[in-house]
Amino acid sequence: VAVGVATALLWPQPAGAQADHVDLFWALTASSVHVGHCVQGTVPEFNANYTVCRVVWPMGAFEYAMGAWVEPWCALSVEPGDGAGVPLRLRWRSVVPGMSCAPGVGVYSWTTGWAQATEGYTFPRDAADPWSRSTVVEIR
């Protein structure tokens, strides 16, 4: 099912078709031979909280790296890789005090051999708030 949704989000749309996704970014990964490309769905109540990423080579070949259903209180931040060992990092953190964006709580992800999802903690936006659990996905 996840790969089917990923394919629907990343597959090119015919001319004039209403796109059901928006490009989030292209970014370097840890590799010097491929980059990361991530999109997010745009259909409310269907895929608006779904993000899919793939690794793409210069000749156009690609493989899926990860996908994630994300609760609406989780905000995405991105740290590009450097093409020389530092991976592309996607982090989801809560924008609502007390809500979690941990794996299996606020973020429900799948990964392939190109990515790894782990739990982390993020410093709160307001120092008076507690640290919150987050999800970090690294794409090599």
N, C-alpha and C positions, 0 to 999 in steps of 0.2 A: 504494500500500500504506500509506504513512504517513498519508494523509488518512483511509483506512478505519479504521486503528487509532485515530486521533484522534476520529473520529466515534463509534466504539464506547465510548471512554472518556468523552466529554462528553455523549453522548445520555442523556436522562432514563430512568431505570429504571422499569418498571411496579411498582405497589404489591406489596410482598412479594418482589420479585426480589432476588437476591443481587447487590449492587453489585460491579463489578470495578474500581472506582476510589474514591479518597478525595479530597475537596477539600483542596488544599494552602493556597490563599489567594486572596483578592480584593485587588487593590491598585491604587492610582493609577498611571497611566502618565504620559507627557509631555503628554497631551492633556487638555483640560478637558471633552471631550465623550464619552469612553469610558474604561473601566477594564480592567484585566487580570484574567483568571480562569485559574488553573492547577490541574490535577489530576494525580494519580499513580496508576498501576495498582497493584492489590493481589494479582494472581494470580502466585504464585511460579513461576519458570521460564517465564513467558509475558510479563507486562507490568509486573512489580513495579519494574523499573528504567526505566520509560518515563514521561516527563512531557510533558504537552500544555498549551499556553497559547493563549488566544484573547482578542481584544478584544471587549468587550460594550458596547453602547449602552443608554441608559435604557429604550428601548422594547422591549428584549429581543433585537434583532438582534445577530448576532455574526459574526466572521470569525476563522479560525485564524491565529495569529501564528507559532507554532513548536512543534516536538516534538523530544524528545531521548531516545535510548537511552543509559543511563549505566551505566558499570561500577560494581560494588558498593563499590569503595573511594573513590568520588567523592561528597562531601557537598555538598548544596545550601544556599546562603545567598541571601537575598533583600533587595534594597534597593528599597523602594517609590519610585515617581516622585512628582512634586509637583503634577501637573495643570497645570503652567505651563512646560513645556520640559524638565524633568529626567526621563529615561526610567526605567521599571521595569527593574531589573537583576537577572538571575539569574546566580549564579556557582557553578560546580562546582569544588571543590578536593579534592585527595587527603587522605585521613585516614591513609594508609599511606606512610611515608617512601620516596622513590624511585619511587613510582608516579605516572603522569601522568593528568591529566584534561583534556588538550588536545583541541581539535577533531580528530576522526578517530583519536584514540588511546584516550581514556577516555570521551569524549562524542561521540556520533554524532547530529548534529542536522540538521533541515531548518527553513527559515524561509520566510516569505512577505514581502511588502512592508512588513509591520508590525514586523518584527524583523530584527536583525542579530547574527550570532554572530562573535566574534573570540577570538583567543588572548590570554591575559594571564598574569601571574605573580603568585603569592600568597606573602605572607610566611609562613614556616612557623610552626606552633603552638609549636615548640620552636626557639629561636634557634640551636641547634647544627645543626639540619637545614638542607639546602639549600632555596632557593626552588624552588617547583614550578610547572610549567606548568598553566594552568587554562583553562576556557572561560567567557566572559562573553557573555550574550545580553542585548541591550537591546531592550525593546519600547516603541515610541513610541506 
